Amino acid sequence: MQDEQRLIIFRSFGKFFGLAGVRLGFVLGPRALIAQYRQRLGSWPLSAAALAIGTAAYQDVDWTAAMRMALREQATALDTVLARRGFSAIGACPLFRLIETDDAAALFERLARHAILTRPFDYDPRCCAWACPPTERRWIALMRRWLMIDLTAFLALVLDAAVGWPQPLYRRIGHPVGIFARIIAARERRWNVPSRSDGQRRMAGAVTVLILLGMAGGAGWMLQSLLVAIAGPWAWPLIAVLAWPGLAQRSLYDHVRPVADALERQDLPAARAAVGMIVGRDTTALDEAGVTRAAIESLAESFCDGVVAPLFWLLVLGLPGIWAYKAINTADSRFGTARSNGAPMVGLRPAPTMR
């Protein structure tokens, strides 16, 4: 650089290469101006490690080129993730991306709950900055927490709507919920005996639910973690396959559709028989309006238990969430609970008592 040039260059080594913690930078300019900087700033201590790393990095031309390429690739990958969520990145710095949205503060809060930290700006509430994840592990976490879980839920819904739980598969291996039922039956035979007091039976019911939660949630967590470790960002189709049996929209359709068909044919006996398959009351005396109400009531309750609640917990916690919920729901249907005391958490019934 010539002394007569009116040019000053500031360069931060650590920030330029995305090396957090390496406090190293410099300024280039005409010698007279640099002398003024040196006089005003005085001694500026630098760590020996930062000097050694910076010196080695600038001497390694191949590393510098590879690092610049890697940063560009990370930025492009982040642009892709943001675009899938409807955001357009602003700026050309490869270390972070700036987005503008009307709900930047709400977006910051929502992402923070999923351990994804962004940078809001007090002076511009519409802006939010995203740092590019520096490692493949963090990319996997970003994809899983913010993008993959939506795709997982969508594919699980599609699979259930398309094929349900096929009868040949059911005849061969049963349904996963049957495992919970067998555990409950085994605990009931062992613990729900006349010699025990009501308090002991209640405690036995609570312990049974804890066993179910531990097994269902633990198995879901281990399987999900294993699939993410093996398949990375592409684990979501496999997770969807394991979540699919926890949904029941196709089963609801298959059971309620015959009622509607019979009513459309004005075949009341057939409609009564069909609705009798999905309700626990005597349907022989129901008129057309009664059959319709019974079918709608059963559909509404089962839609909550079989679709809305498990889908919610799949979105919130993934496989551990959906299967922990199915375990609780199975316990509720098996034990028989005092529903008037229940609070609708988890889509939940109250804590069961063995009776």
C-alpha positions as CSV (number, residue, x, y, z in Angstrom):
1,M,0.0,0.0,0.0
2,Q,1.4,3.4,-1.0
3,D,1.7,6.2,1.5
4,E,-0.3,8.5,-0.7
5,Q,-3.3,6.2,-0.9
6,R,-6.4,7.2,1.0
7,L,-7.2,3.7,2.0
8,I,-7.6,2.0,5.4
9,I,-8.3,-1.8,5.7
10,F,-9.4,-3.3,9.0
11,R,-9.2,-7.1,9.2
12,S,-10.4,-9.4,12.0
13,F,-8.8,-12.8,11.7
14,G,-11.0,-14.7,14.1
15,K,-14.3,-13.3,12.8
16,F,-13.3,-13.6,9.1
17,F,-12.6,-17.3,9.5
18,G,-15.3,-18.0,12.1
19,L,-12.7,-18.9,14.8
20,A,-14.5,-17.9,18.0
21,G,-12.1,-17.0,20.8
22,V,-9.1,-16.1,18.5
23,R,-8.7,-12.4,19.3
24,L,-6.5,-11.3,16.5
25,G,-6.8,-8.5,13.9
26,F,-4.9,-5.8,12.2
27,V,-5.2,-2.5,10.3
28,L,-3.5,-1.6,7.0
29,G,-3.0,2.0,5.8
30,P,-0.5,4.7,5.0
31,R,2.5,4.7,7.4
32,A,1.8,8.1,8.8
33,L,-1.8,7.2,9.7
34,I,-0.7,3.9,11.2
35,A,1.8,5.7,13.4
36,Q,-1.0,7.9,14.7
37,Y,-3.1,4.7,15.5
38,R,-0.2,3.2,17.3
39,Q,0.4,6.3,19.3
40,R,-3.2,6.6,20.4
41,L,-3.9,2.9,21.0
42,G,-0.7,2.2,22.9
43,S,0.4,-1.3,23.7
44,W,-2.2,-3.9,22.6
45,P,-1.5,-7.2,24.2
46,L,-2.2,-10.4,22.1
47,S,-2.1,-14.0,23.3
48,A,0.8,-16.1,22.1
49,A,-1.7,-18.8,20.9
50,A,-3.6,-16.3,18.8
51,L,-0.4,-15.1,17.2
52,A,0.8,-18.6,16.5
53,I,-2.6,-19.7,15.0
54,G,-2.8,-16.6,12.9
55,T,0.7,-16.9,11.6
56,A,0.3,-20.5,10.7
57,A,-3.1,-19.9,9.0
58,Y,-1.9,-17.1,6.8
59,Q,1.1,-19.1,5.7
60,D,-1.1,-22.1,4.8
61,V,-2.7,-21.0,1.5
62,D,-4.5,-24.3,1.0
63,W,-6.1,-24.1,4.4
64,T,-7.2,-20.5,3.8
65,A,-8.8,-21.5,0.5
66,A,-10.5,-24.5,2.0
67,M,-11.8,-22.5,4.9
68,R,-13.3,-19.8,2.6
69,M,-15.0,-22.5,0.6
70,A,-16.4,-24.2,3.7
71,L,-17.8,-21.0,5.0
72,R,-19.5,-20.3,1.7
73,E,-21.0,-23.8,1.7
74,Q,-22.3,-23.4,5.3
75,A,-23.9,-20.1,4.3
76,T,-25.6,-21.6,1.3
77,A,-26.9,-24.5,3.4
78,L,-28.3,-22.0,5.9
79,D,-29.9,-20.0,3.1
80,T,-31.6,-23.3,2.0
81,V,-33.0,-23.9,5.5
82,L,-34.2,-20.3,5.8
83,A,-35.8,-20.4,2.4
84,R,-37.8,-23.6,3.3
85,R,-39.3,-21.6,6.1
86,G,-40.2,-18.7,3.9
87,F,-37.3,-16.3,4.7
88,S,-34.8,-14.6,2.4
89,A,-31.3,-14.0,3.7
90,I,-29.8,-10.5,3.5
91,G,-26.1,-9.7,3.1
92,A,-23.1,-11.6,1.9
93,C,-21.1,-12.3,5.0
94,P,-20.6,-16.1,5.2
95,L,-20.5,-16.2,9.0
96,F,-24.1,-15.2,9.5
97,R,-27.3,-14.4,7.7
98,L,-29.7,-11.5,8.4
99,I,-33.4,-11.8,7.9
100,E,-36.3,-9.4,8.2
101,T,-39.7,-10.4,9.5
102,D,-42.5,-8.6,11.2
103,D,-42.4,-11.1,14.1
104,A,-38.7,-11.2,14.8
105,A,-39.1,-11.0,18.6
106,A,-41.6,-13.8,18.6
107,L,-39.4,-15.9,16.3
108,F,-36.4,-15.3,18.6
109,E,-38.5,-16.6,21.6
110,R,-39.9,-19.6,19.7
111,L,-36.4,-20.7,18.4
112,A,-34.8,-20.2,21.8
113,R,-37.2,-22.7,23.3
114,H,-35.7,-25.2,20.9
115,A,-32.1,-24.3,21.8
116,I,-31.6,-22.4,18.6
117,L,-30.1,-19.0,19.5
118,T,-30.4,-16.0,17.1
119,R,-29.5,-12.3,17.6
120,P,-32.3,-9.8,17.8
121,F,-31.7,-6.1,17.4
122,D,-33.1,-3.5,19.7
123,Y,-32.8,-0.7,17.1
124,D,-34.6,-2.7,14.5
125,P,-37.3,-5.1,15.8
126,R,-37.8,-6.6,12.3
127,C,-34.3,-7.9,12.0
128,C,-32.8,-11.2,13.3
129,A,-29.3,-12.5,12.7
130,W,-28.4,-16.2,12.3
131,A,-24.9,-17.6,12.7
132,C,-24.0,-20.5,10.4
133,P,-23.6,-23.7,12.4
134,P,-19.9,-24.6,12.4
135,T,-20.1,-28.4,12.7
136,E,-22.1,-31.2,11.1
137,R,-23.5,-32.1,14.5
138,R,-25.0,-28.6,15.0
139,W,-26.4,-28.7,11.4
140,I,-28.1,-31.9,12.4
141,A,-29.5,-30.3,15.5
142,L,-30.8,-27.3,13.5
143,M,-32.4,-29.5,10.9
144,R,-34.0,-31.8,13.5
145,R,-35.3,-29.1,15.8
146,W,-36.6,-26.6,13.3
147,L,-37.3,-28.4,10.0
148,M,-37.2,-32.2,10.3
149,I,-39.8,-32.6,13.0
150,D,-42.4,-30.9,10.7
151,L,-41.6,-33.3,7.8
152,T,-41.7,-36.2,10.2
153,A,-45.2,-35.4,11.4
154,F,-46.4,-34.7,7.8
155,L,-45.0,-38.1,6.5
156,A,-46.5,-40.0,9.5
157,L,-49.9,-38.5,8.7
158,V,-49.6,-39.4,5.0
159,L,-48.6,-43.0,5.8
160,D,-51.5,-43.4,8.2
161,A,-54.0,-41.8,5.9
162,A,-52.8,-43.9,3.0
163,V,-52.6,-47.4,4.5
164,G,-53.5,-47.2,8.2
165,W,-52.2,-50.2,10.1
166,P,-52.5,-53.0,7.5
167,Q,-54.5,-56.0,8.6
168,P,-51.9,-58.5,7.4
169,L,-49.3,-56.7,9.5
170,Y,-51.7,-56.7,12.5
171,R,-52.4,-60.4,12.2
172,R,-48.7,-61.1,12.0
173,I,-47.3,-58.9,14.8
174,G,-50.3,-57.1,16.3
175,H,-50.1,-53.4,17.0
176,P,-47.4,-51.6,19.1
177,V,-50.1,-50.4,21.5
178,G,-50.8,-54.1,22.3
179,I,-47.4,-54.1,24.1
180,F,-48.7,-51.5,26.6
181,A,-51.9,-53.5,27.1
182,R,-49.9,-56.7,27.9
183,I,-47.8,-54.8,30.4
184,I,-50.9,-53.4,32.1
185,A,-52.6,-56.8,32.2
186,A,-49.5,-58.4,33.7
187,R,-49.2,-55.7,36.4
188,E,-52.9,-55.9,37.1
189,R,-52.8,-59.6,37.7
190,R,-49.9,-59.2,40.0
191,W,-50.9,-56.0,41.9
192,N,-54.6,-55.6,41.6
193,V,-55.6,-58.3,44.2
194,P,-58.4,-58.2,46.9
195,S,-55.8,-58.3,49.7
196,R,-54.5,-54.8,48.8
197,S,-56.2,-51.7,50.1
198,D,-57.5,-48.9,47.8
199,G,-54.5,-46.8,48.6
200,Q,-52.2,-49.6,47.6
201,R,-54.1,-50.2,44.4
202,R,-53.9,-46.5,43.5
203,M,-50.2,-46.6,44.1
204,A,-49.9,-49.7,41.9
205,G,-51.8,-47.8,39.2
206,A,-49.4,-44.9,39.4
207,V,-46.3,-47.1,39.4
208,T,-47.7,-48.9,36.3
209,V,-48.1,-45.6,34.5
210,L,-44.5,-44.7,35.4
211,I,-43.3,-48.0,34.1
212,L,-45.2,-47.4,30.8
213,L,-43.8,-43.9,30.5
214,G,-40.3,-45.0,31.1
215,M,-40.4,-47.8,28.6
216,A,-42.3,-45.9,25.9
217,G,-40.5,-42.6,26.3
218,G,-37.1,-44.2,26.8
219,A,-37.4,-46.6,23.8
220,G,-38.6,-43.6,21.7
221,W,-35.7,-41.5,22.7
222,M,-33.1,-44.2,22.1
223,L,-34.5,-45.1,18.7
224,Q,-34.7,-41.4,17.6
225,S,-31.2,-40.6,18.9
226,L,-29.8,-43.7,17.1
227,L,-31.5,-42.8,13.8
228,V,-30.3,-39.2,14.0
229,A,-26.8,-40.4,14.8
230,I,-26.8,-42.8,11.8
231,A,-28.8,-40.9,9.2
232,G,-28.3,-37.3,10.3
233,P,-30.6,-34.8,8.6
234,W,-32.2,-37.6,6.6
235,A,-33.4,-39.5,9.7
236,W,-36.9,-38.0,9.5
237,P,-38.4,-40.5,7.1
238,L,-37.3,-43.4,9.4
239,I,-38.6,-41.6,12.4
240,A,-41.9,-41.0,10.6
241,V,-42.2,-44.7,10.0
242,L,-41.8,-45.4,13.7
243,A,-44.3,-42.7,14.6
244,W,-46.9,-43.7,12.0
245,P,-48.5,-46.5,14.1
246,G,-49.2,-43.9,16.9
247,L,-51.8,-42.2,14.7
248,A,-55.3,-43.4,14.0
249,Q,-56.9,-41.2,11.4
250,R,-57.3,-44.0,8.8
251,S,-58.8,-46.3,11.5
252,L,-61.3,-43.6,12.4
253,Y,-62.3,-43.3,8.8
254,D,-62.7,-47.0,8.3
255,H,-65.0,-47.3,11.3
256,V,-67.1,-44.2,10.8
257,R,-67.5,-44.4,7.0
258,P,-69.8,-47.5,7.2
259,V,-72.2,-45.6,9.5
260,A,-72.4,-42.7,7.0
261,D,-72.8,-45.1,4.0
262,A,-75.7,-47.0,5.8
263,L,-77.4,-43.7,6.6
264,E,-77.1,-42.5,3.0
265,R,-78.8,-45.8,1.9
266,Q,-81.4,-45.1,4.6
267,D,-80.6,-48.6,6.0
268,L,-81.1,-47.9,9.7
269,P,-80.4,-51.4,11.0
270,A,-77.1,-51.5,9.2
271,A,-76.3,-48.0,10.6
272,R,-77.1,-49.2,14.1
273,A,-74.9,-52.2,13.7
274,A,-72.0,-50.1,12.3
275,V,-72.2,-47.5,15.1
276,G,-72.4,-50.3,17.6
277,M,-68.9,-51.2,16.6
278,I,-67.5,-47.8,17.8
279,V,-69.6,-46.9,20.8
280,G,-70.1,-48.6,24.1
281,R,-73.9,-48.2,24.4
282,D,-76.9,-50.2,23.2
283,T,-77.8,-49.0,19.7
284,T,-80.8,-51.2,18.9
285,A,-83.3,-48.5,19.8
286,L,-81.5,-45.5,18.2
287,D,-83.3,-43.5,15.5
288,E,-81.4,-41.9,12.6
289,A,-80.6,-38.8,14.6
290,G,-79.4,-40.9,17.6
291,V,-77.1,-42.9,15.3
292,T,-75.7,-39.7,13.8
293,R,-75.0,-38.2,17.2
294,A,-73.4,-41.3,18.5
295,A,-71.1,-41.5,15.5
296,I,-70.1,-37.9,15.7
297,E,-69.5,-38.0,19.4
298,S,-67.3,-41.1,19.1
299,L,-65.5,-39.6,16.1
300,A,-64.8,-36.3,18.0
301,E,-63.4,-38.0,21.1
302,S,-61.4,-40.6,19.2
303,F,-60.0,-37.9,16.9
304,C,-58.6,-36.1,19.9
305,D,-57.2,-39.3,21.4
306,G,-56.0,-40.9,18.2
307,V,-54.9,-38.0,16.0
308,V,-54.7,-34.5,17.6
309,A,-53.0,-35.4,20.9
310,P,-50.4,-37.9,19.5
311,L,-49.6,-35.5,16.6
312,F,-49.1,-32.7,19.1
313,W,-46.7,-34.7,21.2
314,L,-44.9,-35.9,18.1
315,L,-44.4,-32.2,17.1
316,V,-43.2,-31.3,20.6
317,L,-41.0,-34.2,21.6
318,G,-40.7,-36.5,18.6
319,L,-40.9,-40.3,19.1
320,P,-40.6,-40.1,22.9
321,G,-43.6,-37.8,23.0
322,I,-46.0,-39.7,20.8
323,W,-45.3,-43.1,22.3
324,A,-45.3,-41.8,25.9
325,Y,-48.7,-40.3,25.1
326,K,-50.0,-43.6,23.6
327,A,-48.8,-45.4,26.8
328,I,-50.9,-43.0,29.0
329,N,-53.9,-43.2,26.7
330,T,-53.8,-47.0,26.7
331,A,-53.6,-47.0,30.5
332,D,-56.6,-44.7,30.7
333,S,-58.7,-46.9,28.5
334,R,-57.6,-50.1,30.4
335,F,-58.0,-48.9,34.0
336,G,-61.2,-46.8,33.9
337,T,-60.7,-43.5,35.6
338,A,-62.7,-40.9,37.5
339,R,-62.8,-38.5,34.6
340,S,-64.5,-35.7,36.6
341,N,-61.2,-35.2,38.5
342,G,-59.0,-35.1,35.4
343,A,-57.2,-32.2,33.8
344,P,-56.7,-32.2,30.0
345,M,-52.9,-32.1,30.1
346,V,-51.2,-34.3,27.4
347,G,-54.7,-34.8,26.0
348,L,-54.7,-36.5,29.2
349,R,-57.0,-38.3,31.5
350,P,-56.4,-38.2,35.2
351,A,-54.0,-40.6,36.9
352,P,-55.3,-44.1,36.8
353,T,-56.3,-46.3,39.6
354,M,-56.3,-50.1,39.4
355,R,-59.8,-51.3,40.1
